[in-house]
Amino acid sequence: MSATPIPEEPIDLQFADVLREVRWPTNKDELVEAARAAGASNEVLAILDGLPEQDYRDVASVTRLIGSNYGPGLGI
């Protein structure tokens, strides 16, 4: 299986890859750690690290914040 390394993927695909691997519910620190373990780009790590310190119930609760903070280019 020759998957594209995560940092070379478009940013919305990087988020999709990372969020698919997270165990829900989760918190910001666990999101950042999952992204780091998956080899996500520094840009993805910085965006996740900028999320509020809170518990996240599901993928939608994270993508809603990412989309509202970073605009329509991140339509995850």
C-alpha positions in Angstrom: 0.0 0.0 0.0 1.6 3.2 -1.1 -0.3 6.0 0.6 0.8 9.6 0.1 2.7 10.8 3.2 0.4 13.1 5.1 2.5 16.3 4.9 2.4 16.2 1.1 -1.4 16.0 1.0 -3.7 19.0 0.7 -4.5 20.4 4.1 -8.2 19.3 4.1 -7.1 15.7 3.4 -4.5 15.9 6.2 -7.3 16.9 8.6 -9.5 14.2 7.3 -6.8 11.6 7.8 -6.0 12.8 11.3 -9.6 13.1 12.5 -10.4 9.6 11.1 -7.9 8.2 13.5 -9.0 10.0 16.7 -10.9 8.2 19.4 -14.0 10.3 20.3 -14.7 12.1 22.5 -11.3 13.8 22.7 -9.7 17.0 23.8 -7.3 19.5 22.1 -4.1 17.9 23.4 -5.2 14.5 22.1 -6.0 16.0 18.7 -2.6 17.5 18.5 -0.9 14.3 19.6 -2.9 12.3 17.0 -1.8 14.7 14.3 1.8 14.6 15.4 1.8 10.7 15.5 0.2 10.7 12.0 3.0 12.9 10.7 0.8 15.9 9.9 2.3 19.1 8.6 3.3 21.9 10.9 0.4 23.9 9.5 -2.1 21.3 10.6 -0.4 21.0 14.0 -0.5 24.8 14.5 -4.2 25.0 13.6 -5.2 22.1 15.9 -3.0 23.7 18.7 -4.9 26.9 18.2 -8.3 25.3 19.0 -9.9 26.1 22.4 -9.1 23.9 25.3 -12.2 21.9 25.6 -13.6 18.4 25.0 -14.7 17.6 21.4 -17.6 15.2 21.0 -17.1 14.3 17.3 -15.4 15.2 14.0 -18.1 17.8 13.3 -17.4 19.7 16.5 -13.8 20.1 15.4 -14.4 20.8 11.7 -17.0 23.4 12.5 -14.4 25.4 14.5 -11.6 24.9 11.9 -13.9 26.1 9.1 -15.2 29.1 11.0 -11.7 30.2 12.1 -9.8 29.5 8.8 -12.4 30.1 6.2 -14.0 28.2 3.4 -10.7 26.9 2.0 -10.8 24.2 4.7 -14.1 22.6 3.8 -13.3 19.3 5.6 
